[in-house]
Amino acid sequence: MSLQVLDPIERLHVIAAGIPGAAVVERVLDAPFDAVWATATDFEGALSCFEVSVSGARVVERDGDRVTLESRVPVLRFRQRVDIHLREGWCLMQGRGFVAGMAARPEGDRTRFAHLEAARVPGARLTQPLIRAKMILTRELRRIEKLARARG
Amino acid sequence: MPDTSLVRAAQSGDALALDRLLDELAPFVLRICRGIALNHADDAAQEALLAIVRNLRSLREPRALHGWARRIATREAVRAARSLGGVAELPLEVPAYGDPLLGVEVRDQLERLDPAQRAIIILRDLEGLSEEQAAEILGVAHGTVKSRLHRARARFREEWLA
């Protein structure tokens, strides 16, 4: 009996249902899955190029599908620990104040990609409405697509 | 028995805990849905998992997680089987009953039952729940479970011997 109930994209939507105020954007990116996924999970390289809230990152530990990252926050210039669950097509990241998720699956020569963002601070959605969060996520998806096309 | 600290963490907004909980619950939910919703099991399981995750904070006792999830999965599976209809075949991944040929025969007979009858046989005879537990999950009276189970088994027997 297969244990695979949800593909990564469906799984991200299920996770979003359990996180108050989570924003999710899903698009088909015009780049092959391998290039997209390599770009999205290039924590020490590409991450700071597409993620506006990260100015740099360093992997401090890898243990199977668990990764620990130390990321630098721009402007405020502090470092924060980010815990990650990483599998092929699945990346869920959590820091003290945020949750971010990326899920992908091949779709022909292109890639269906979903991106989630949520603040872990009560009332955070009041300071950043859902529509603005989705605009930021959409912009990040375009950057990932551009970087992946350059890579692929 | 679920890891109660994992359930508590997921309830308090820990996304990685929720992610781990999903790994544990998804196969369990799919098993229930496959038995009842047959080839609509994937749709039913997805709806059930959405409902479980969305309502997780309302679960007061983490140790009751599986019973609570089973109730939601059964409800979604019966709903999917009724509303989507056109149940054409049982998936081959349904757990075998020992002899593979016997398993095929049993699955074929189960397929001929309506979703409500299939649900009661799955809960009582495959999941091993009591009549009281099955009644609670299905949201019907104990007497209804008894009569429905009697009819379902009679129908199964009738088809089996035909």
Contacts between the chains, C-beta under 8 A, distances in Angstrom:
chain1	res1	chain2	res2	distance
A	1	B	27	7.7
A	1	B	30	7.9
A	1	B	31	7.1
A	1	B	34	7.7
A	1	B	93	4.5
A	1	B	94	7.5
A	1	B	95	6.2
A	2	B	93	5.8
A	3	B	26	7.1
A	3	B	27	4.5
A	3	B	30	7.7
A	5	B	26	4.1
A	5	B	27	6.8
A	5	B	29	7.0
A	5	B	30	4.7
A	5	B	42	7.1
A	5	B	45	5.2
A	5	B	46	7.3
A	5	B	49	7.1
A	6	B	26	6.5
A	6	B	45	7.9
A	6	B	46	6.3
A	6	B	49	7.0
A	10	B	46	6.0
A	11	B	22	6.9
A	13	B	50	7.7
A	14	B	22	6.6
A	14	B	46	7.4
A	14	B	49	5.2
A	14	B	50	5.7
A	14	B	53	5.5
A	15	B	15	6.4
A	15	B	18	6.1
A	15	B	19	6.3
A	15	B	22	7.1
A	15	B	53	7.2
A	17	B	50	5.2
A	17	B	53	4.8
A	17	B	54	4.7
A	18	B	10	7.2
A	18	B	15	7.8
A	18	B	18	5.1
A	18	B	53	3.8
A	18	B	54	6.6
A	18	B	56	6.0
A	19	B	13	6.8
A	19	B	15	5.9
A	19	B	18	7.6
A	20	B	13	7.4
A	83	B	16	5.9
A	85	B	16	5.9
A	85	B	19	5.5
A	85	B	20	7.9
A	92	B	15	6.2
A	92	B	16	6.3
A	92	B	19	5.3
A	94	B	14	7.3
A	94	B	15	5.2
A	94	B	16	5.1
A	99	B	15	4.3
A	101	B	15	7.5
A	118	B	15	7.6
A	120	B	13	6.0
